[in-house]
Amino acid sequence: MVSKKCEVDETLFGTRSKKKDAEEEKRIVGEVREGKTNQTDVVMLGESELQRMKNNAIITTKEE
C-alpha cells in the first residue's frame, strides 16, 4: 500500500526548468555587476583569473 500522505522534497528531482534557472542567474549577475546586491556568497572572476586557477588545478605525477 502506498501512503496517502506523501511528502517529498521536489528539489531532489530537479523540477525547476532550465529557463527559470537561466533567468535567475542572469538577474543575479546583473545585480552583482551593478553593485546592487548584498549576497556575500557571490564572486565575479575575470576569464584570465579563471583560466589561471584551472591551470594551477592540474595535478601531474613526478614522471609527467
HUGIBEL-V43294 format. One record per helix or strand. SS is the DSSP state (alpha for helix, beta for strand). FROM is the first residue (numbers start at 1). LEN is the number of residues. If there is no record, write none. Layout:
ss:SS from:FROM len:LEN
ss:SS from:FROM len:LEN
This chain:
ss:alpha from:10 len:4
ss:alpha from:18 len:17
ss:alpha from:47 len:10
